Amino acid sequence: MSDVAKPKNDFIFFFDLDGTAVESSPTSKFSDATLQLLNELNELIYCVPITTRQYIPAMRVLETLPYGGYASCASGGHIFNNKTEETFVFEKLDKVEVLQLIADLQAQDFTFFVTFDMEVGWESKELDGLVDNIDSKIGASFSVKAVDKSIKFFKDLDSKYKKLTFVESHSWDEGLADFHFLPKHVSKGFAIGQICEILNIDIADTIAIGDGLNDMSMRNANHLVAMRSAVPELKKIADEVIGNFETGGFNEYLKSLIARFSQ
């Protein structure tokens, strides 16, 4: 494994991207102020991004971070170094269920395309002819025309499969949404546990912050923070609720952590 610069304190701050640290947009990026604060805080504690985004869109944001270190994308299924891009945990999807999922999708009367950004663990040629617009051979993120019946369809599929689970949807553009499937044991909380093990840090020495349904799995962190704009389910279980991203809530929280760990 690549060396990661050790901060002054053995503590990890896990943070979601979209709606928490950056704007919820496919072209979003860290503000200069956020980058400066994250860089300062990373000298005091580990600052680890943890996002639902698949690898390529995640890297468009993470490559701008001034420091190298661990990060997680694909809702916890892919853990890597955001500078060297070396992979540490790369969860595999079940071949039989992925092929069945593709068949189930093809049987529907709405449009979809497939982007593979997690390792499936078997040859991509086995997918040839099954789907259109395959971007690469690893992973599974399904983009589907966002209609109510498609959301119900995916939730029904979640109960059908034993090894795959439906995560949630994101509306990036009008009429288009991303639907993610992962191995059932994978989540952002799974990534928190893995990274704590890699860094040899007790999970009691962690904070996690987010705003979405998939951030609920991060409740295994010692202290869970929700943005004020977070979904009600997350705010209900959070230890603390802070301001919105739009009003500078994330940056203000970074300042409070810098003050805390500078002492």
C-alpha positions, 0 to 999 in steps of 0.5 A: 500500500502507498504511504499516506502522510500521517496527521498530528492526530489519529482521527478520521473525518469522513465526508460526503461530496454532493450536497455536503462538501460540493454542490449536487451537480455532475460538474461540481467542484470544491470551492477555493475556501473549502480546499484551503480548509480541508488541506489545513484540517488534513494536517491535523486529522485524516480527511477522507471523502466517501461518495456514492459517485462512481470512480470517474465522476468521483475523481473529477472532484477528488483530483483537485484535493491538494493532499493525497490520501484514502477515499471511497466511491461507489457507495463504499465498494471502491477504496483507493488513494486519491493521488496514486489511484492505487486500489485497496478494496475493490468489491466484486459483483455476483456474475449470475445476478448481474446478468439476471439484472441486465435481462430484467432491465431489457424486459422493461419498456423504459430506456436505460444504459449501463456504466460499469465502474466496479469490478464484476470479477469476470470477463467483460466479453460475456456482456457483449450483445447484452446491453448497449453503451457499455463504457468499461468492464468494471462495476455497475451503475444503471442510468434509467429514464426517471419515471415513477415506475422505474423507481418502484421497479428497482425497489422490487428488484432489491428484494428479488436478489440475494447478493445485490442491493439497490442503493438509491437514485440521483437526478443529475439532469431533467428526466435522467436518474442514476440507479446503483446496485452493490453487493448487499454487504457494501455501504459507506459504513462498510468503507468506514470500517475498512479504512479504519482497519487500513489506518489502524484507527479505532472507529471510536475516533471518527466523525462522518457527515452527509445529507442523503439516505445512503449516508445513514449507513455511516452511523457506525462512526462515533459521531454522525453529522447531518446537513440541515438540508439532509433527508429526514431519516438521516437527521433523525439518527444524526448526533448533530445537525449543522447548516446547509451547504449553500449557506456555508455549513460545511466550511463552518464545520471544518473551521470548528474541527480545525479549532478542536484538533489544533489544541 
